[in-house]
Amino acid sequence: MEVYIGVALVLCSAFTHSVWNLFTKKSLHKATFLWSLHLIASIIFMPFFIKDLIHLEAGLKEWGFLLLSFMFQGIYFLMLSKAYQVGELSRIYPMMRGMAALLVPLFSLGLYGEQLTGLGWFGLACIVGGLFAIGGLMNPNWKEQGPLLKIALIVGLCTTGYTLTDKFVVSFMTPLGLLQLGNLAAFFILIPDVVKAKQVKAEWRLNWRTILLGAVLTPGSYLIFLFAMKLAPLAQIAPMREFSIVFGTVLGMLILKEKQGLPRMAMALLITCGMMLVGLFGTPV
């Protein structure tokens, strides 16, 4: 019974992740929206971060990894704000998530000496094929997709970066403290864009409800996943979190009325299947 509850929770985590990305896409000024919700989240999680710092036993190596995680997460949110300025949710969201799912295993091969099975490599091939199709690289005018692909690649690299560094950071910092590190990174790196845009009052006036809800959903998505890990095996539930790609594509079609829904849904499913193959069968037993 606990396993089924864990599966339900991880699907809820995937859905909440796609929802706060939907809120970001619908916002007036993307950087201001993300900055505002991380301001609220920072206030909520600051006590946990301070507690972690008080009890932190860290040397030069640990502080270096904290700095790397801070940088990767900050750049991630900066590029996320730019991604939703130029790309549709049903397109850019699968691209960003898929790019990270492709890069993390590849970097893990070199950094941690991990191996992939035949099914794992097939899963990566599915991800690559889905990314090529949904990114427009199979169209005659594929060169026009350059800016969007560049942003998706940077977001994927940043996701890969903080995923690999956080694997070590959680050995000496709690998940709540790590969440706050990401909140602070987003808050500080987005300040220049927020000051330049001068849209804080307008953003809050128009989207104060989704800002407050996003401040809960952004960290809440990960916390729900952490709770799910206590109820079900990680190898079983981790790949299921990638259903957020399908949820994001559906939300783009239904809520934002984005076009080319069926082809993008097919490619989103291909990427998701590839990610699940890597997650479930990619590592030798």
C-alpha positions as CSV (number, residue, x, y, z in Angstrom):
1,M,0.0,0.0,0.0
2,E,2.8,2.4,0.9
3,V,4.4,1.9,-2.6
4,Y,1.1,3.0,-4.3
5,I,1.0,6.0,-2.0
6,G,4.6,6.8,-3.0
7,V,3.8,6.5,-6.7
8,A,0.8,8.8,-6.2
9,L,3.0,11.3,-4.4
10,V,5.7,11.3,-7.1
11,L,3.1,11.9,-9.8
12,C,1.8,14.8,-7.7
13,S,5.4,16.1,-7.5
14,A,5.7,16.0,-11.3
15,F,2.4,17.8,-11.7
16,T,3.3,20.6,-9.2
17,H,6.6,21.1,-11.0
18,S,4.8,21.6,-14.3
19,V,2.2,23.9,-12.7
20,W,4.7,26.4,-11.3
21,N,6.4,26.4,-14.8
22,L,3.0,27.2,-16.2
23,F,2.6,30.1,-13.8
24,T,6.0,31.4,-14.9
25,K,5.1,31.2,-18.6
26,K,1.8,33.1,-17.9
27,S,3.4,35.8,-15.8
28,L,3.9,39.4,-17.0
29,H,7.7,39.5,-16.6
30,K,9.3,36.1,-16.1
31,A,12.3,37.2,-14.1
32,T,10.2,39.4,-11.7
33,F,7.8,36.6,-11.2
34,L,10.5,34.1,-10.3
35,W,12.3,36.6,-8.1
36,S,9.1,37.3,-6.2
37,L,8.2,33.7,-5.5
38,H,11.8,33.0,-4.4
39,L,11.7,36.0,-2.1
40,I,8.7,34.5,-0.3
41,A,10.2,31.0,-0.3
42,S,13.5,32.4,1.1
43,I,11.6,33.9,4.1
44,I,10.0,30.5,4.7
45,F,13.1,28.4,4.5
46,M,15.7,30.9,6.0
47,P,15.4,29.4,9.6
48,F,16.4,25.9,8.3
49,F,19.3,27.4,6.3
50,I,20.6,29.3,9.4
51,K,20.3,26.1,11.5
52,D,22.3,24.2,8.8
53,L,25.0,26.9,8.8
54,I,25.3,26.9,12.6
55,H,25.9,23.1,12.6
56,L,27.8,23.0,9.4
57,E,31.2,21.2,9.5
58,A,32.7,22.1,6.1
59,G,36.1,22.4,4.7
60,L,37.4,24.0,1.5
61,K,35.9,21.2,-0.6
62,E,32.5,21.5,1.0
63,W,32.4,25.3,0.5
64,G,33.5,24.9,-3.1
65,F,30.6,22.5,-3.8
66,L,28.2,24.9,-2.1
67,L,29.4,27.7,-4.3
68,L,29.1,25.5,-7.4
69,S,25.5,24.6,-6.5
70,F,24.7,28.2,-5.9
71,M,26.1,29.3,-9.3
72,F,24.4,26.4,-11.2
73,Q,21.0,27.0,-9.6
74,G,21.2,30.8,-10.0
75,I,22.1,30.6,-13.7
76,Y,19.3,27.9,-14.1
77,F,16.6,30.3,-12.9
78,L,18.0,33.2,-14.9
79,M,17.9,31.2,-18.1
80,L,14.5,29.7,-17.2
81,S,13.1,33.3,-17.2
82,K,14.6,33.9,-20.6
83,A,13.4,30.5,-22.0
84,Y,9.7,31.4,-21.3
85,Q,10.1,34.8,-22.9
86,V,10.9,33.2,-26.3
87,G,9.5,29.6,-26.1
88,E,6.1,28.0,-25.7
89,L,5.6,25.8,-22.6
90,S,4.6,22.7,-24.6
91,R,7.9,23.0,-26.5
92,I,10.6,24.5,-24.3
93,Y,9.6,22.6,-21.1
94,P,10.2,19.1,-22.6
95,M,13.4,20.4,-24.2
96,M,14.8,21.7,-21.0
97,R,13.8,18.6,-18.9
98,G,15.0,16.2,-21.7
99,M,18.3,18.0,-22.1
100,A,19.1,17.5,-18.4
101,A,18.0,13.8,-18.5
102,L,20.4,13.3,-21.5
103,L,23.4,15.1,-19.9
104,V,23.2,13.8,-16.3
105,P,23.9,10.1,-17.3
106,L,26.6,11.1,-19.8
107,F,28.5,13.3,-17.2
108,S,28.0,10.6,-14.6
109,L,29.8,8.1,-16.8
110,G,32.9,10.2,-16.6
111,L,32.7,11.8,-13.1
112,Y,31.4,8.8,-11.1
113,G,32.5,5.9,-13.3
114,E,28.9,4.8,-13.7
115,Q,27.8,2.5,-16.5
116,L,24.7,2.2,-18.8
117,T,23.0,-1.0,-20.0
118,G,21.9,-1.5,-23.6
119,L,18.4,-0.4,-22.6
120,G,19.9,2.7,-21.0
121,W,21.7,3.7,-24.2
122,F,18.4,3.0,-26.1
123,G,16.6,5.3,-23.7
124,L,19.2,8.0,-24.3
125,A,18.6,7.6,-28.1
126,C,14.9,8.1,-27.5
127,I,15.6,11.3,-25.6
128,V,17.9,12.5,-28.4
129,G,15.3,11.7,-31.1
130,G,12.6,13.4,-29.1
131,L,14.7,16.5,-28.5
132,F,15.6,16.7,-32.2
133,A,12.0,16.5,-33.2
134,I,10.5,18.8,-30.6
135,G,13.3,21.3,-31.1
136,G,12.6,21.6,-34.8
137,L,16.0,20.3,-35.9
138,M,14.3,18.1,-38.5
139,N,12.7,21.0,-40.2
140,P,14.2,22.8,-43.2
141,N,14.4,26.1,-41.2
142,W,16.1,24.4,-38.2
143,K,18.7,27.2,-38.0
144,E,16.0,29.6,-36.8
145,Q,15.7,27.4,-33.6
146,G,19.2,28.3,-32.6
147,P,18.4,30.7,-29.7
148,L,15.8,28.4,-28.2
149,L,18.1,25.4,-28.4
150,K,21.0,27.4,-26.9
151,I,18.8,28.3,-23.9
152,A,17.6,24.7,-23.5
153,L,21.2,23.5,-23.6
154,I,22.3,26.0,-20.9
155,V,19.4,25.1,-18.7
156,G,20.2,21.4,-19.2
157,L,23.9,22.0,-18.3
158,C,22.9,23.9,-15.2
159,T,20.4,21.2,-14.1
160,T,23.2,18.6,-14.7
161,G,25.6,20.8,-12.8
162,Y,23.5,21.2,-9.6
163,T,22.3,17.6,-9.8
164,L,25.9,16.2,-9.7
165,T,27.1,18.7,-7.1
166,D,24.1,18.3,-4.9
167,K,24.7,14.6,-4.8
168,F,27.7,15.5,-2.6
169,V,26.1,18.6,-0.9
170,V,23.3,16.5,0.7
171,S,26.0,14.5,2.6
172,F,26.6,17.5,4.9
173,M,23.5,19.7,4.4
174,T,19.8,19.0,4.9
175,P,17.4,19.0,1.9
176,L,15.7,22.0,3.4
177,G,18.9,23.9,3.7
178,L,19.8,23.0,0.1
179,L,16.4,24.2,-1.1
180,Q,17.1,27.6,0.6
181,L,20.5,27.7,-1.1
182,G,18.6,27.5,-4.5
183,N,16.1,30.2,-3.3
184,L,18.9,32.6,-2.5
185,A,20.7,31.9,-5.7
186,A,17.6,32.7,-7.8
187,F,16.8,35.8,-5.6
188,F,20.2,37.4,-6.1
189,I,21.0,36.5,-9.7
190,L,17.6,37.8,-10.9
191,I,17.9,41.2,-9.1
192,P,19.5,43.0,-12.1
193,D,16.7,42.0,-14.5
194,V,14.1,42.9,-11.9
195,V,15.6,46.3,-11.3
196,K,15.9,47.0,-15.1
197,A,12.3,45.9,-15.8
198,K,10.7,47.9,-13.0
199,Q,7.7,45.5,-13.1
200,V,7.5,44.4,-9.4
201,K,4.3,46.4,-8.6
202,A,2.6,45.4,-11.8
203,E,3.5,41.7,-11.4
204,W,2.2,41.6,-7.9
205,R,-1.0,43.4,-8.8
206,L,-1.7,41.0,-11.6
207,N,-0.3,37.7,-10.3
208,W,0.0,37.9,-6.5
209,R,-2.1,34.7,-6.2
210,T,0.2,32.6,-8.4
211,I,3.3,34.2,-6.9
212,L,2.2,33.0,-3.4
213,L,1.1,29.6,-4.8
214,G,4.4,29.3,-6.8
215,A,6.4,30.0,-3.6
216,V,4.8,26.9,-2.1
217,L,4.8,24.7,-5.2
218,T,8.4,25.3,-6.3
219,P,10.0,23.9,-3.1
220,G,6.9,21.8,-2.4
221,S,7.4,19.7,-5.6
222,Y,10.8,18.5,-4.4
223,L,9.7,18.0,-0.8
224,I,6.8,15.8,-2.0
225,F,9.3,13.8,-3.9
226,L,11.5,13.4,-0.8
227,F,8.5,12.1,1.2
228,A,7.7,9.7,-1.6
229,M,11.2,8.2,-1.4
230,K,10.4,7.1,2.2
231,L,7.4,5.1,0.9
232,A,8.7,3.5,-2.3
233,P,12.0,2.4,-3.8
234,L,13.9,5.3,-5.4
235,A,14.6,3.2,-8.6
236,Q,10.9,2.8,-9.1
237,I,9.6,6.3,-8.5
238,A,12.5,8.6,-9.7
239,P,11.8,8.0,-13.4
240,M,8.1,8.6,-12.8
241,R,8.8,12.2,-11.9
242,E,9.6,12.8,-15.5
243,F,5.9,12.6,-16.3
244,S,6.1,16.3,-15.6
245,I,7.1,16.6,-19.3
246,V,3.7,15.1,-20.3
247,F,1.9,17.3,-17.8
248,G,3.7,20.4,-19.0
249,T,2.9,19.7,-22.6
250,V,-0.8,19.1,-21.8
251,L,-1.0,22.3,-19.8
252,G,0.5,24.2,-22.7
253,M,-2.1,22.8,-25.0
254,L,-5.2,23.1,-22.7
255,I,-4.4,26.3,-20.7
256,L,-2.3,28.3,-23.1
257,K,-3.9,27.0,-26.3
258,E,-0.5,26.4,-27.9
259,K,-0.6,24.8,-31.3
260,Q,1.0,21.6,-32.7
261,G,-0.3,19.8,-29.6
262,L,-0.4,16.2,-30.9
263,P,3.1,16.1,-32.5
264,R,4.6,17.7,-29.4
265,M,2.7,15.3,-27.1
266,A,4.1,12.4,-29.1
267,M,7.6,13.8,-28.8
268,A,7.1,14.5,-25.1
269,L,6.0,10.9,-24.6
270,L,9.1,9.7,-26.5
271,I,11.4,11.7,-24.3
272,T,9.5,10.5,-21.1
273,C,9.8,6.9,-22.2
274,G,13.5,7.4,-22.8
275,M,14.0,8.9,-19.4
276,M,12.1,6.0,-17.7
277,L,14.2,3.5,-19.6
278,V,17.4,5.2,-18.3
279,G,15.9,5.5,-14.8
280,L,14.5,1.9,-14.5
281,F,16.9,-0.2,-16.6
282,G,19.9,2.0,-17.4
283,T,22.1,0.8,-14.5
284,P,23.6,-2.7,-14.4
285,V,22.3,-4.8,-11.5
